[in-house]
């Protein structure tokens, strides 16, 4: 079976997000195989972009390994959320295992009003909530990660950096994204930052496709 992880009901995006393998996920009882279609979508399937969400944004600090379960709960309750995820590939017992993991481990972003916040707390999956004082900045930062995921760019968790040159991508499907540029050997990476978490995600880029902003 082929399933679109981004929006399962969106044929427009299926070519970029279709996968058919089993993924492996740890549960409290050990290791079990998790079908791709059992994973929650990154955002609810009936919205075009997280910028369309209505209400106040919050960051949920989720109890251990509850990110996907919480996303499923919110989907059933019709509460808007954003759970960026990426594939991790590793070898085990001679087999290649692909796991779909939250990009920011332990965190889920959701948007709503006071009654949605109360419903989220009733799931008993949240350790605490982080208040977002600068709503616009968070939305802009998350929107950049959303664009990168929609473009099919492989994102990996990366240590957050406060220093370094800021740049903008000027060509290609990621044109317009801004962030901090870092180098690792001959590889250039752009850090897409989420300030409220003190974390970032990195996407590999061609050094010729950027312009410095500093």
PAZAPA-4460 file (N, C-alpha, C; in steps of 0.05 Angstrom, whole numbers, plus 32768, in hexadecimal, padded with zeros to 4 digits):
% residues 214
    n_x    n_y    n_z   ca_x   ca_y   ca_z    c_x    c_y    c_z   seq   type   mol
   8011   7FE8   8000   8000   8000   8000   8011   8019   8000     1      X     A
   800A   802D   7FF0   8019   8046   7FEF   800A   805B   7FFD     2      X     A
   8017   8069   800F   800A   807C   8021   8019   8097   8020     3      X     A
   800A   80AD   801F   8016   80C7   8020   8018   80D0   803E     4      X     A
   8031   80D3   8047   8035   80DA   8063   802D   80F6   806A     5      X     A
   8030   8108   8055   802A   8124   805B   800C   8128   805E     6      X     A
   7FFD   8122   8049   7FE0   8125   804A   7FD6   810C   803B     7      X     A
   7FCB   80FA   804A   7FC4   80E0   803F   7FAE   80E2   802A     8      X     A
   7F9E   80F8   8029   7F89   80FB   8016   7F90   810E   8000     9      X     A
   7FAA   8114   7FFC   7FB2   8128   7FE8   7FC1   811B   7FD2    10      X     A
   7FB5   8115   7FBB   7FC3   8109   7FA5   7FD8   811C   7F99    11      X     A
   7FD4   8136   7F9D   7FE7   8149   7F92   8003   8146   7F9E    12      X     A
   8004   813D   7FB7   801E   813A   7FC5   8027   811D   7FC5    13      X     A
   8017   810B   7FBC   801D   80EF   7FBF   8037   80E7   7FB2    14      X     A
   803E   80F3   7F9C   8057   80EC   7F8E   806F   80F1   7F9E    15      X     A
   806E   8104   7FB0   8086   810B   7FC0   8086   80FC   7FDA    16      X     A
   806F   80F4   7FE4   806E   80E8   7FFE   8065   80CB   7FFF    17      X     A
   8062   80BE   7FE8   8059   80A3   7FE8   806F   8090   7FF0    18      X     A
   8069   807E   8003   807C   806A   800C   806C   8051   8010    19      X     A
   807A   803A   8010   806B   8021   8013   8078   800E   8026    20      X     A
   808E   8016   8033   809C   8003   8045   8090   8004   8061    21      X     A
   8098   7FF0   8071   8092   7FF0   808D   80A7   8000   809C    22      X     A
   80A0   800E   80B1   80B3   801C   80C1   80B3   800F   80DC    23      X     A
   80C9   8014   80EB   80CC   8007   8105   80CA   801D   811A    24      X     A
   80BB   8017   812F   80B8   802A   8144   80B8   801C   815F    25      X     A
   80C5   8028   8173   80C5   801C   818D   80AC   8022   819C    26      X     A
   80A2   800F   81AA   808B   8013   81BC   8093   800B   81D8    27      X     A
   8081   8010   81EB   8088   800A   8206   808B   7FEC   820B    28      X     A
   8081   7FDB   81F9   8083   7FBE   81FC   809A   7FB3   81EC    29      X     A
   80A9   7FC4   81DE   80BF   7FBA   81CE   80BF   7FC7   81B3    30      X     A
   80C7   7FB7   819E   80C9   7FC2   8183   80B3   7FB4   8173    31      X     A
   80A5   7FC5   8164   8090   7FB9   8152   8092   7FC7   8137    32      X     A
   8088   7FBA   8123   8087   7FC5   8108   806F   7FD7   8106    33      X     A
   8073   7FEF   80FC   805D   8003   80F9   8059   8008   80DB    34      X     A
   8042   8003   80D1   803C   8009   80B6   803C   8027   80B1    35      X     A
   8045   802F   809A   8047   804C   8094   802C   805A   8098    36      X     A
   8016   804C   808F   7FFC   8059   8092   7FF3   805C   80AF    37      X     A
   8001   8050   80C2   7FFA   8053   80DE   8006   806D   80EA    38      X     A
   8018   8079   80DB   8023   8092   80E4   8010   80A9   80E0    39      X     A
   800F   80BD   80F1   7FFD   80D4   80EC   8008   80E5   80D6    40      X     A
   7FF7   80F4   80C8   8002   8107   80B5   8011   811E   80C3    41      X     A
   8022   812B   80B5   8032   8140   80C1   8021   8158   80C9    42      X     A
   800D   815E   80B8   7FF8   8171   80C0   7FDD   8164   80B8    43      X     A
   7FC7   816D   80C3   7FAD   8161   80BC   7FA9   8162   809E    44      X     A
   7F9D   814D   8092   7F9B   814B   8075   7F88   815E   8067    45      X     A
   7F78   816D   8077   7F64   817F   806A   7F6E   819C   8069    46      X     A
   7F88   81A1   806D   7F92   81BD   806C   7FA9   81BE   8058    47      X     A
   7FAC   81D5   804B   7FC1   81D9   8037   7FDB   81E0   8044    48      X     A
   7FDA   81EF   805A   7FF3   81F9   8066   7FED   81FF   8084    49      X     A
   8002   81FD   8094   7FFE   8204   80B0   7FF8   8222   80B4    50      X     A
   7FFE   8232   80A0   7FF6   824E   80A2   7FD8   8252   80A2    51      X     A
   7FC9   823E   809A   7FAC   8240   8099   7F9F   8239   80B4    52      X     A
   7FAF   8230   80C7   7FA4   8229   80E1   7F99   8242   80EF    53      X     A
   7F83   823F   80FE   7F76   8255   810C   7F79   8251   812A    54      X     A
   7F82   8265   8138   7F85   8264   8155   7FA1   826B   815E    55      X     A
   7FA7   8264   8176   7FC1   826A   8181   7FD3   8252   8180    56      X     A
   7FED   8256   817A   8000   8240   8178   800C   823B   8194    57      X     A
   800F   8221   8199   801C   8217   81B2   8031   8202   81AA    58      X     A
   8044   81FE   81BC   8056   81E7   81B8   8052   81D4   81CF    59      X     A
   804B   81BB   81C8   8046   81A7   81DC   8060   8197   81E0    60      X     A
   806A   8197   81F9   8080   8186   8201   8073   816B   8208    61      X     A
   8077   8157   81F8   8068   813E   81F9   8077   812A   820B    62      X     A
   8067   8119   8219   8073   8103   8228   8082   80F0   8215    63      X     A
   8095   80E1   8220   80A7   80D1   8210   8099   80C0   81FC    64      X     A
   80A1   80C2   81E3   8096   80B3   81CC   8078   80B5   81C9    65      X     A
   806E   80CC   81CE   8051   80D0   81CB   804A   80E4   81B4    66      X     A
   805E   80EC   81A4   8059   8100   8190   8044   80F6   817B    67      X     A
   8048   80DE   8171   8036   80D4   815C   801A   80CE   8168    68      X     A
   801A   80C3   8180   8000   80BD   818D   7FF0   80D6   8192    69      X     A
   7FFE   80EB   819A   7FF0   8105   819F   7FE6   8110   8184    70      X     A
   7FF5   810E   816F   7FEC   8117   8155   7FD2   8108   814D    71      X     A
   7FD2   80EE   8151   7FB9   80DF   814B   7FA2   80E8   815C    72      X     A
   7FA7   80EE   8175   7F92   80F8   8187   7F87   8113   817D    73      X     A
   7F99   8124   8175   7F90   813F   816B   7F82   813D   8151    74      X     A
   7F8A   812A   8140   7F7D   8126   8127   7F60   811D   812B    75      X     A
   7F5C   810B   813F   7F40   8102   8145   7F30   8119   8151    76      X     A
   7F3D   812B   8160   7F2E   8141   816C   7F2C   8159   815A    77      X     A
   7F36   8157   8141   7F35   816D   812E   7F44   8185   8138    78      X     A
   7F5B   8181   8144   7F6C   8197   814E   7F84   819A   813C    79      X     A
   7F8A   81B2   8133   7FA0   81B7   8120   7FBB   81B3   812E    80      X     A
   7FCD   81A5   8120   7FE8   81A0   812B   7FFC   819E   8114    81      X     A
   8015   819F   811C   802C   819C   8109   8040   818A   8116    82      X     A
   8045   8172   810A   8059   8160   8115   806D   8159   80FF    83      X     A
   8081   8169   80FB   8095   8163   80E6   80A4   8149   80ED    84      X     A
   80A7   8138   80D9   80B4   811E   80DC   80C7   8119   80C5    85      X     A
   80DB   8109   80CA   80EF   8102   80B6   80F7   80E4   80B9    86      X     A
   8101   80D9   80A3   8109   80BD   80A3   8125   80BA   80AF    87      X     A
   8128   80A5   80BF   8143   809D   80C9   8148   8081   80C0    88      X     A
   815F   807D   80B3   8166   8062   80A8   817D   8057   80B8    89      X     A
   817A   803E   80C1   8191   8031   80CF   8190   8013   80C9    90      X     A
   81A6   8006   80CF   81A8   7FE9   80CA   81A5   7FDA   80E4    91      X     A
   8196   7FC4   80E3   8192   7FB3   80FA   818F   7F96   80F1    92      X     A
   81A1   7F85   80FC   81A1   7F69   80F5   81A1   7F64   80D7    93      X     A
   81B1   7F74   80C9   81B4   7F71   80AC   819D   7F7C   809C    94      X     A
   818A   7F89   80A9   8174   7F95   809B   8175   7FB4   809C    95      X     A
   816B   7FC1   8088   8169   7FDE   8087   814D   7FE6   8093    96      X     A
   814E   7FF5   80A8   8135   7FFD   80B6   8131   801B   80B1    97      X     A
   811A   8022   80A8   8113   803E   80A4   80FD   8046   80B9    98      X     A
   8104   805A   80C9   80F1   8063   80DE   80E9   8080   80D9    99      X     A
   80D0   8085   80DC   80C6   80A0   80D9   80C4   80AC   80F5   100      X     A
   80D5   80C1   80FA   80D8   80CC   8114   80D2   80EA   8115   101      X     A
   80C8   80F4   812B   80C4   8111   812D   80DE   8120   8129   102      X     A
   80DD   8136   811B   80F5   8146   8116   80FF   8152   8130   103      X     A
   80EC   815B   8141   80F3   8167   815A   80E8   8154   8170   104      X     A
   80F9   8142   8179   80F0   812E   818B   80E5   813A   81A5   105      X     A
   80CC   8130   81AC   80C0   8139   81C5   80AE   8151   81C2   106      X     A
   80AB   815C   81A9   809B   8174   81A5   8086   8171   818F   107      X     A
   806F   817E   8192   805B   817F   817E   804F   819B   817F   108      X     A
   804A   81A7   8168   803F   81C2   8166   8021   81C0   8160   109      X     A
   8011   81D0   816E   7FF4   81CF   8169   7FE9   81EB   816A   110      X     A
   7FD2   81EE   815D   7FC6   8209   815B   7FA8   8206   8161   111      X     A
   7F9E   8218   8171   7F81   8217   8178   7F7A   822C   818D   112      X     A
   7F62   8229   8197   7F58   823B   81AC   7F5A   822D   81C7   113      X     A
   7F4F   823A   81DB   7F52   822F   81F7   7F46   8214   81FA   114      X     A
   7F2F   820F   81ED   7F22   81F5   81EF   7F33   81DF   81E3   115      X     A
   7F41   81E5   81CC   7F53   81D1   81C0   7F6B   81CC   81D3   116      X     A
   7F75   81E1   81E0   7F8B   81DD   81F3   7F83   81CA   8209   117      X     A
   7F6B   81CE   8213   7F61   81BC   8229   7F5E   819F   821F   118      X     A
   7F54   819C   8206   7F51   8181   81FB   7F6C   8174   81F8   119      X     A
   7F80   8183   81F0   7F9B   8178   81ED   7FA5   816E   8208   120      X     A
   7FA2   817E   821D   7FAB   8176   8238   7F9D   815D   8242   121      X     A
   7F84   8159   8239   7F74   8142   8242   7F7F   8128   8236   122      X     A
   7F90   812A   8222   7F9B   8111   8216   7FAF   8104   8229   123      X     A
   7FB9   8113   823D   7FCC   8109   8250   7FE6   8100   8243   124      X     A
   7FEC   810D   822C   8005   8106   821E   8019   811E   821F   125      X     A
   8012   8134   822C   8022   814C   822B   802E   8151   8247   126      X     A
   8049   8155   8247   8057   815B   8260   8053   8178   8268   127      X     A
   8055   818A   8255   8050   81A6   825A   804C   81B5   823F   128      X     A
   8041   81CD   8241   803D   81DD   8229   8050   81F5   822A   129      X     A
   805A   81FC   8213   806B   8214   8210   805B   822A   8203   130      X     A
   8059   8240   8210   804A   8257   8206   805A   8264   81F0   131      X     A
   804E   826B   81DA   805B   8278   81C3   8054   8295   81C4   132      X     A
   8066   82A6   81CD   8061   82C2   81CE   8062   82D0   81B3   133      X     A
   8075   82C7   81A3   8078   82D2   8188   806C   82BF   8174   134      X     A
   8052   82C1   816F   8044   82AF   815E   804E   82B0   8141   135      X     A
   8052   82C8   8137   805A   82CB   811B   8075   82BE   8115   136      X     A
   8088   82C1   8128   80A2   82B5   8123   80A1   8297   8122   137      X     A
   8091   828B   8135   808F   826E   8135   8082   8264   811B   138      X     A
   806C   8272   8112   805E   826A   80FA   8071   826B   80E2   139      X     A
   8081   8281   80E0   8094   8284   80CA   80A9   826E   80CB   140      X     A
   80B3   8267   80E2   80C7   8252   80E5   80BC   8237   80DD   141      X     A
   80A4   8231   80E7   8098   8217   80E1   8091   8215   80C4   142      X     A
   8088   822B   80B8   8081   822B   809C   8099   8225   808A   143      X     A
   80B1   822D   8092   80C9   8226   8083   80CE   8208   8083   144      X     A
   80CA   81FC   809B   80CE   81DF   809D   80B9   81D1   808C   145      X     A
   80A0   81DB   808D   808A   81D0   807D   8091   81D1   805F   146      X     A
   809C   81E7   8055   80A3   81EA   8039   80B9   81D6   8032   147      X     A
   80CD   81D3   8043   80E2   81C0   803D   80D8   81A3   803C   148      X     A
   80C5   819C   804E   80BA   8181   804E   80A9   817D   8035   149      X     A
   809A   8190   802D   8089   818E   8015   809A   818B   7FFC   150      X     A
   80B2   8197   7FFC   80C4   8196   7FE5   80D3   817B   7FE4   151      X     A
   80CF   816B   7FF9   80DC   8151   7FF9   80F9   8152   8003   152      X     A
   8100   8168   800F   811C   816B   8019   8120   8159   8032   153      X     A
   8135   8149   8033   813A   8139   804B   8144   814B   8062   154      X     A
   8135   814D   8077   813D   815C   808E   8148   814A   80A4   155      X     A
   815C   8153   80B2   8167   8144   80C8   8169   8156   80E0   156      X     A
   8165   814C   80F9   8169   815D   8111   8185   8167   8111   157      X     A
   8188   8180   811B   81A2   818C   811B   81A5   819E   8134   158      X     A
   81BD   819F   813E   81C2   81B0   8155   81BC   81CD   814E   159      X     A
   81AD   81DB   8160   81A6   81F7   815B   81BE   8209   815E   160      X     A
   81C1   821C   814C   81D8   822E   814D   81CD   824B   814E   161      X     A
   81D8   825B   815F   81D1   8277   8161   81E4   8289   8151   162      X     A
   81FB   827E   814A   820E   828E   813B   8211   8283   811F   163      X     A
   821C   8293   810D   821F   828A   80F2   8212   829D   80DE   164      X     A
   8219   829A   80C5   820E   82AC   80B1   81F2   82A3   80A9   165      X     A
   81E0   82B7   80A7   81C5   82B1   809D   81C5   82B4   807F   166      X     A
   81B6   82A3   8072   81B4   82A4   8055   8199   829D   804B   167      X     A
   8195   82A1   8031   817B   829B   8024   8181   828A   800C   168      X     A
   8170   8276   8007   8172   8266   7FEF   8164   8275   7FD8   169      X     A
   8172   8278   7FC2   8169   8289   7FAD   815F   827A   7F94   170      X     A
   8162   825F   7F94   815A   8250   7F7C   8151   8234   7F85   171      X     A
   8142   8226   7F74   8139   820B   7F7A   811F   820A   7F89   172      X     A
   8116   81F2   7F91   80FC   81EF   7F9E   80FB   81FB   7FBA   173      X     A
   8113   8201   7FC6   8114   820C   7FE1   8119   822A   7FE1   174      X     A
   8117   8236   7FC9   811D   8253   7FC7   810C   8263   7FDA   175      X     A
   811A   8276   7FE8   810C   8287   7FFB   8110   827F   8018   176      X     A
   8119   8266   801D   811E   825E   8039   8137   826D   8043   177      X     A
   8136   8275   805C   814C   8282   8069   8154   8273   8082   178      X     A
   816E   8275   8089   8178   8268   80A1   8196   826C   80A4   179      X     A
   81A2   825E   80B6   81BE   8260   80BB   81CD   824A   80AB   180      X     A
   81E2   8253   809D   81F1   8240   808D   8208   8235   809E   181      X     A
   820C   821A   809C   8222   820D   80A9   8230   81FB   8094   182      X     A
   8249   81F6   8099   8258   81E4   8087   8262   81CC   8095   183      X     A
   8261   81B5   8088   826C   819C   8093   827C   8190   807C   184      X     A
   8297   8195   807B   82A7   818C   8065   829F   819B   804C   185      X     A
   8297   818C   8037   828F   8199   801E   8270   819C   801D   186      X     A
   8262   8195   8032   8245   8196   8032   823B   81AF   8040   187      X     A
   8229   81BD   8032   821D   81D5   803E   8201   81CE   8048   188      X     A
   81FA   81D8   805F   81E0   81D3   806B   81D3   81ED   8074   189      X     A
   81B9   81EF   8070   81AA   8206   807A   819A   81FD   8092   190      X     A
   819D   820C   80A8   818E   8205   80C1   8174   8214   80C1   191      X     A
   815E   8205   80C3   8143   8211   80C6   813D   8210   80E3   192      X     A
   813D   8228   80F0   813C   8229   810D   811F   822C   8118   193      X     A
   811B   8221   812F   8103   8224   813F   810C   822F   815A   194      X     A
   810C   824A   815D   8118   8257   8174   810C   824E   818E   195      X     A
   80F1   824A   818F   80E4   8244   81A8   80EE   822A   81B4   196      X     A
   80F7   8217   81A3   8102   81FE   81AC   8120   81FE   81B0   197      X     A
   812D   8212   81A5   814A   8212   81A6   8155   81FB   8195   198      X     A
   8147   81F4   817F   814F   81DE   816E   814D   81E6   8151   199      X     A
   8157   81D5   813F   8156   81DC   8123   8157   81C2   8113   200      X     A
   8150   81C4   80F9   8152   81AE   80E6   8164   81B8   80D0   201      X     A
   8173   81A6   80C4   8187   81AD   80AF   817F   81A1   8095   202      X     A
   8182   81B0   8080   817D   81A6   8065   8196   81AC   8054   203      X     A
   819F   8198   8045   81B7   819B   8034   81B0   81AD   801C   204      X     A
   81C2   81BF   8015   81BD   81D1   7FFF   81D6   81D4   7FEE   205      X     A
   81D2   81DE   7FD6   81E8   81E5   7FC4   81F1   8201   7FCB   206      X     A
   820B   8204   7FD1   8215   821E   7FDA   8212   8234   7FC5   207      X     A
   820F   822C   7FAC   820B   823F   7F96   81EF   824A   7F95   208      X     A
   81DD   823F   7FA5   81C0   8247   7FA4   81B9   8258   7FBB   209      X     A
   81CC   8264   7FC9   81C5   8275   7FE0   81D2   8290   7FDD   210      X     A
   81C6   82A3   7FEC   81D1   82BE   7FEF   81D3   82C4   800C   211      X     A
   81E8   82D1   8015   81EC   82D8   8031   81DB   82F0   8038   212      X     A
   81D0   82F0   8050   81BF   8306   8059   81CE   8318   806D   213      X     A
   81E4   830E   8079   81F3   831D   808C   8208   832E   807E   214      X     A
***
